[in-house]
């Protein structure tokens, strides 16, 4: 079994010192990565600036961008952009899901081509490059670890083909209004793993499987800014009830049962309840 890895999504802090202190606390507790969401609006810090500061404040903690400036600690997470609210705020059209998945597949081709170094050309339906050379190239070779989130079959199949890390998520509605209410519960979650396994074939063993943890400890309502609903994911790896010992047992169960070893804490307010399990299991 793969060793456990843990990440936490952080969004904001009252000062640069507070942000750096928060990053160091994650590192000291055994978290492997700090991630920052890139949705529009707030309150949240701009991802590139926030992750640069986190990388400068730590020595081991991986971050969600910035491979060169973090000495090769980049985990590159990318998606189709599902939230309609982001498009409306930016004055952009929300294309159908199939178009967005096709565009993401081309973008991954482009990124991997540029990461290899040297002039790179590409001709696709969405992107065209003519001998573009991007420098500096990443420290990690042949490129940063690619993290893709997937809830629907097309995204899962793309992740099976291209990703290093797959974050299993709830499928979203085509209109970008939120999660699909028909895609909740343990049976739906297990089907995602099977879709991924079938699509990946011999590559399945190379994939690191994970998910976002939406609720820890006592049941509670989701945060006002979050589209994710813990109530719909009862008895899945996204909801970890109980005290720290019980949470630790849940994590061990889901790794043994489904092969999940990478858990991303979604709500910063759950850090006190989740951190003891991280400290116990990190790297084991």
C-alpha positions as CSV (number, residue, x, y, z in Angstrom):
1,X,0.0,0.0,0.0
2,X,1.1,3.6,-0.7
3,X,2.1,5.6,2.4
4,X,-0.4,8.2,3.5
5,X,0.0,11.8,2.3
6,X,-2.1,14.7,3.6
7,X,-2.8,18.2,2.2
8,X,-4.9,21.1,3.5
9,X,-6.7,23.8,1.6
10,X,-5.9,27.2,3.1
11,X,-7.6,30.4,1.8
12,X,-6.5,33.5,3.7
13,X,-4.7,35.0,6.7
14,X,-4.6,38.3,8.4
15,X,-0.9,39.0,7.6
16,X,2.1,37.7,5.8
17,X,3.5,36.4,9.1
18,X,0.3,34.7,10.0
19,X,0.2,33.0,6.6
20,X,3.8,31.8,7.0
21,X,3.1,30.6,10.5
22,X,0.1,28.6,9.2
23,X,2.2,27.0,6.5
24,X,4.9,26.0,9.0
25,X,2.3,24.5,11.4
26,X,1.1,22.3,8.6
27,X,4.6,21.2,7.8
28,X,5.4,20.5,11.5
29,X,2.2,18.5,11.9
30,X,3.1,16.1,9.1
31,X,1.0,17.6,6.2
32,X,2.6,17.0,2.9
33,X,1.1,19.8,0.9
34,X,-0.7,23.2,1.1
35,X,-3.2,24.0,-1.6
36,X,-5.0,27.2,-2.4
37,X,-8.2,27.3,-4.5
38,X,-8.4,29.5,-7.6
39,X,-12.1,30.4,-7.7
40,X,-12.9,34.1,-8.0
41,X,-14.1,36.1,-5.1
42,X,-13.1,35.7,-1.5
43,X,-12.1,35.9,1.1
44,X,-9.0,34.2,-0.3
45,X,-5.5,35.1,-1.2
46,X,-4.2,35.1,-4.8
47,X,-2.8,31.5,-5.3
48,X,0.5,32.4,-6.9
49,X,1.5,35.0,-4.3
50,X,0.2,32.9,-1.4
51,X,1.9,29.7,-2.5
52,X,5.2,31.5,-3.1
53,X,5.1,32.8,0.5
54,X,4.3,29.3,1.8
55,X,7.2,27.8,-0.2
56,X,9.6,30.4,1.2
57,X,8.4,29.8,4.8
58,X,8.9,26.1,4.7
59,X,11.5,23.5,3.6
60,X,9.5,20.3,2.9
61,X,5.9,21.3,2.4
62,X,4.8,20.9,-1.2
63,X,2.6,23.6,-2.7
64,X,0.0,23.8,-5.5
65,X,2.3,25.7,-8.0
66,X,5.7,27.2,-8.4
67,X,8.1,24.3,-9.2
68,X,11.3,26.3,-9.6
69,X,10.9,28.7,-6.7
70,X,10.0,25.8,-4.3
71,X,13.0,23.6,-5.4
72,X,10.8,21.0,-7.0
73,X,7.9,20.9,-4.6
74,X,5.1,21.6,-7.1
75,X,2.0,19.5,-7.3
76,X,0.2,20.9,-10.3
77,X,-3.6,20.6,-10.0
78,X,-5.7,21.6,-12.9
79,X,-9.4,21.1,-13.9
80,X,-12.1,22.1,-16.4
81,X,-13.4,25.0,-14.4
82,X,-16.9,23.9,-13.4
83,X,-18.3,26.8,-11.3
84,X,-20.7,28.9,-13.4
85,X,-20.4,31.8,-10.9
86,X,-16.7,32.2,-11.8
87,X,-17.5,32.5,-15.5
88,X,-20.3,35.0,-14.9
89,X,-18.0,37.2,-12.8
90,X,-15.3,37.1,-15.4
91,X,-17.7,37.8,-18.3
92,X,-16.8,34.4,-20.0
93,X,-19.2,31.9,-21.5
94,X,-19.6,28.5,-19.7
95,X,-19.0,25.9,-22.4
96,X,-20.7,22.5,-22.3
97,X,-18.8,19.9,-20.1
98,X,-17.6,18.0,-23.2
99,X,-15.9,21.1,-24.6
100,X,-14.3,21.9,-21.3
101,X,-12.9,18.4,-20.9
102,X,-11.6,18.4,-24.5
103,X,-9.9,21.8,-23.9
104,X,-8.4,20.5,-20.6
105,X,-7.0,17.4,-22.4
106,X,-5.3,19.7,-25.0
107,X,-4.0,22.0,-22.2
108,X,-2.3,19.0,-20.5
109,X,-0.7,18.1,-23.9
110,X,0.6,21.6,-24.2
111,X,1.9,21.8,-20.6
112,X,3.7,18.5,-20.8
113,X,5.2,19.5,-24.1
114,X,6.5,22.8,-22.7
115,X,7.8,21.1,-19.5
116,X,10.1,18.9,-21.6
117,X,12.0,21.9,-22.8
118,X,13.0,23.2,-26.2
119,X,10.8,24.7,-28.9
120,X,7.3,23.1,-28.9
121,X,4.6,23.2,-31.5
122,X,1.0,22.2,-31.2
123,X,-2.1,22.2,-33.4
124,X,-5.4,21.5,-31.7
125,X,-9.0,22.6,-31.7
126,X,-8.4,24.9,-28.7
127,X,-4.6,25.7,-28.6
128,X,-2.0,26.4,-31.3
129,X,1.7,26.9,-30.6
130,X,4.5,27.5,-33.1
131,X,7.9,26.7,-31.7
132,X,7.2,28.2,-28.2
133,X,10.1,27.7,-25.8
134,X,9.2,28.2,-22.1
135,X,12.0,28.8,-19.6
136,X,12.9,27.9,-16.9
137,X,11.9,24.3,-17.2
138,X,10.6,22.6,-14.1
139,X,13.0,21.2,-11.5
140,X,11.0,17.9,-11.5
141,X,11.6,15.8,-14.5
142,X,10.0,15.2,-16.9
143,X,7.6,17.6,-15.2
144,X,5.7,18.3,-12.0
145,X,3.3,15.7,-10.6
146,X,-0.1,16.3,-12.2
147,X,-3.2,16.2,-10.0
148,X,-6.6,15.9,-11.6
149,X,-9.9,15.9,-9.9
150,X,-12.6,13.8,-11.4
151,X,-16.3,12.9,-10.6
152,X,-17.7,12.2,-14.0
153,X,-16.7,9.3,-16.3
154,X,-15.0,11.6,-18.9
155,X,-12.8,13.3,-16.3
156,X,-12.0,10.0,-14.7
157,X,-10.9,8.5,-18.0
158,X,-8.7,11.6,-18.7
159,X,-7.2,11.3,-15.2
160,X,-6.6,7.6,-15.7
161,X,-4.6,8.4,-18.9
162,X,-2.7,11.6,-17.8
163,X,-2.6,12.1,-14.0
164,X,-0.1,11.1,-11.3
165,X,-2.6,11.9,-8.6
166,X,-6.4,11.6,-8.9
167,X,-8.7,13.4,-6.5
168,X,-12.1,11.6,-6.6
169,X,-14.8,14.2,-6.4
170,X,-18.6,14.6,-6.7
171,X,-19.8,15.0,-10.3
172,X,-21.0,18.5,-11.0
173,X,-24.1,19.6,-12.9
174,X,-23.6,20.6,-16.5
175,X,-24.9,24.2,-15.8
176,X,-22.2,24.7,-13.2
177,X,-24.6,25.4,-10.4
178,X,-23.2,22.8,-8.0
179,X,-22.7,19.1,-7.3
180,X,-25.1,16.6,-8.9
181,X,-27.5,15.4,-6.1
182,X,-27.7,12.0,-7.8
183,X,-24.0,11.4,-7.4
184,X,-23.7,10.9,-3.6
185,X,-23.1,8.0,-1.2
186,X,-20.8,5.0,-1.0
187,X,-22.0,3.1,-4.1
188,X,-21.4,6.1,-6.3
189,X,-17.9,6.7,-4.8
190,X,-16.9,3.1,-5.3
191,X,-18.1,3.2,-9.0
192,X,-15.7,6.1,-9.6
193,X,-12.8,3.9,-8.4
194,X,-13.9,1.1,-10.8
195,X,-14.2,3.5,-13.7
196,X,-10.7,4.7,-13.0
197,X,-9.4,1.2,-12.6
198,X,-10.9,0.0,-15.9
199,X,-9.7,3.1,-17.9
200,X,-6.2,3.0,-16.5
201,X,-5.5,-0.7,-17.1
202,X,-1.9,-1.5,-16.4
203,X,-1.3,2.1,-15.3
204,X,-3.7,1.9,-12.4
205,X,-1.0,0.8,-10.0
206,X,1.0,4.0,-10.8
207,X,-1.9,6.3,-9.8
208,X,-2.0,7.9,-6.3
209,X,-5.7,8.0,-5.3
210,X,-7.2,10.6,-3.0
211,X,-10.2,12.6,-2.2
212,X,-11.2,15.8,-0.4
213,X,-12.3,15.5,3.2
214,X,-15.4,17.6,3.6
215,X,-16.3,16.9,7.3
216,X,-14.4,15.7,10.3
217,X,-15.6,14.8,13.8
218,X,-19.2,15.8,14.6
219,X,-21.6,16.3,11.7
220,X,-22.0,19.9,10.7
221,X,-23.4,22.0,7.8
222,X,-21.0,23.0,5.0
223,X,-19.4,26.4,5.1
224,X,-21.4,29.1,3.4
225,X,-18.9,29.5,0.6
226,X,-18.6,25.8,-0.2
227,X,-20.6,23.9,-2.9
228,X,-19.6,20.5,-1.3
229,X,-22.3,19.0,1.0
230,X,-21.0,16.5,3.6
231,X,-24.5,15.2,4.2
232,X,-24.6,13.7,0.7
233,X,-21.3,11.8,1.3
234,X,-22.1,9.9,4.5
235,X,-20.1,6.6,4.7
236,X,-17.6,7.7,2.1
237,X,-14.0,8.7,2.5
238,X,-15.1,12.3,2.3
239,X,-16.7,12.3,5.8
240,X,-14.7,11.1,8.8
241,X,-16.8,11.1,12.0
242,X,-15.7,10.5,15.5
243,X,-12.7,11.3,17.7
244,X,-9.0,11.3,16.5
245,X,-8.7,7.6,17.1
246,X,-11.8,6.9,15.1
247,X,-10.7,9.2,12.3
248,X,-7.4,7.4,12.1
249,X,-9.2,4.0,11.8
250,X,-11.5,5.4,9.0
251,X,-8.4,6.5,7.0
252,X,-6.8,3.1,7.5
253,X,-10.0,1.4,6.4
254,X,-10.4,3.5,3.2
255,X,-6.8,2.9,2.2
256,X,-7.2,-0.9,2.7
257,X,-10.6,-1.0,1.0
258,X,-10.3,1.4,-1.9
259,X,-6.6,2.2,-2.1
260,X,-7.0,5.9,-1.2
261,X,-3.8,7.3,0.4
262,X,-3.9,11.1,-0.3
263,X,-6.5,13.0,1.7
264,X,-7.0,16.8,1.2
265,X,-8.7,18.6,4.1
266,X,-11.3,20.9,2.6
267,X,-12.3,23.1,5.5
268,X,-9.6,24.9,7.5
269,X,-11.9,24.9,10.6
270,X,-11.5,21.1,10.7
271,X,-7.7,21.3,11.2
272,X,-7.8,20.8,15.0
273,X,-9.9,17.6,14.7
274,X,-8.0,16.2,11.7
275,X,-4.4,17.0,12.6
276,X,-3.9,14.3,15.3
277,X,-4.7,11.7,12.6
278,X,-2.2,13.3,10.2
279,X,0.5,13.3,12.8
280,X,-0.1,9.6,13.5
281,X,-0.3,8.4,9.9
282,X,1.8,10.7,7.8
283,X,4.3,8.7,5.7
284,X,3.1,5.4,7.1
